[in-house]
Amino acid sequence: MSYQITLNTWSGANKVEAAERLSKVFRFDTERAMTIVDHLCQGQPWRFERPIPDHQADLASTHLRNLGFSVNLQPAEGKIESLPDSVAVPEGEKPTDTPAQEDSSSNRFKFLGDGRSLLNISLVNLIKTVFTLGIYRFWAKTIVRKYIWSQTLFVGDRFSYLGTGKELMRGAILFGAILILLGLINAYVFFTIGAVEGEMVSNLVSFIILALLPALLARAWRYRLSRTTWRNIRFSFRGRGMEAFVVYFIGVILTVVTLGFYWPYFKMKAEKFWRQNSWFGDVQFRFSGVGKDIF
């Protein structure tokens, strides 16, 4: 299904930035975009003259609302009628591309980073990590992520990483505290009750750690996505640790029982869990892979 997109008003803070973003979304020059924003400020709505596919309409709508535009999406049936008070498009300025008809190369990811810059960052991080006895490693990882994210572009706009070293250290301390607690329980049982009971507790502790891994992976992925933005819109992950545990527990059991034949189906179920629980703003990612194709 296709949609027509209409902008009714604009109430943002930065008119120049809004015009620049608008020109990128609809693929026309900044001068025309500024004219549209000026008319919107005067109460004159504007409608894009070409239909937009539903998934791209959702992305464009979310992005434009974050910039202060009042957006109206309506299903498009046939030719889109122009609004009587819409901004006129001078001859020769009509866009040749729409969000639905962009050249395929414009929708590709681009990476502008280089090994030399990353090497310099890594050397500085290594020196600081050594002198702080490893404590700086969390800030070092954050700096590397910020560099890689900032050098990754999609449709001409860079990604941003908003995480901090303090947050990573806090997570590592929590995970380490859990491991130490389980280790102390195991040691207490081994030395005070007996070796046999200690071995049983050790096996139980190992099982608990393995069971916690899917939940920990979900927590880590949730953190990474929540600290990632593109065009000032945050990503998010809405999957739960228990859901991850069920997917991996059943998948591992069936893979072992079927001597590995279930692995392609397990792989697709896991990929579906990670991807369909990932969101960009209020737009959900989709995954259509099936196990039988991999099999």
Sequence and secondary structure as in RCSB ss.txt:
>XXXX:A:sequence
MSYQITLNTWSGANKVEAAERLSKVFRFDTERAMTIVDHLCQGQPWRFERPIPDHQADLASTHLRNLGFSVNLQP
AEGKIESLPDSVAVPEGEKPTDTPAQEDSSSNRFKFLGDGRSLLNISLVNLIKTVFTLGIYRFWAKTIVRKYIWS
QTLFVGDRFSYLGTGKELMRGAILFGAILILLGLINAYVFFTIGAVEGEMVSNLVSFIILALLPALLARAWRYRL
SRTTWRNIRFSFRGRGMEAFVVYFIGVILTVVTLGFYWPYFKMKAEKFWRQNSWFGDVQFRFSGVGKDIF
>XXXX:A:secstr
 EEEEEEEEE  S HHHHHHHHHHHHT  HHHHHHHHHHHHTT  EE SS EEHHHHHHHHHHHHHTTEEEEEEE
  SS    TTS    TT S S  TTS  GGGGSEEE   HHHHHHHHHHHHHHHHHTTTTTHHHHHHHHHHHHHH
TEEETTEEEEE   HHHHHHHHHHHHHHHHHHHHHHHHHHHHT HHHHHHHHHHHHHHHHHHHHHHHHHHHHHHH
HTEEETTEEEEE   HHHHHHHHHHHHHHHHHTTTTTHHHHHHHHHHHHHHTEEETTEE      HHHH 
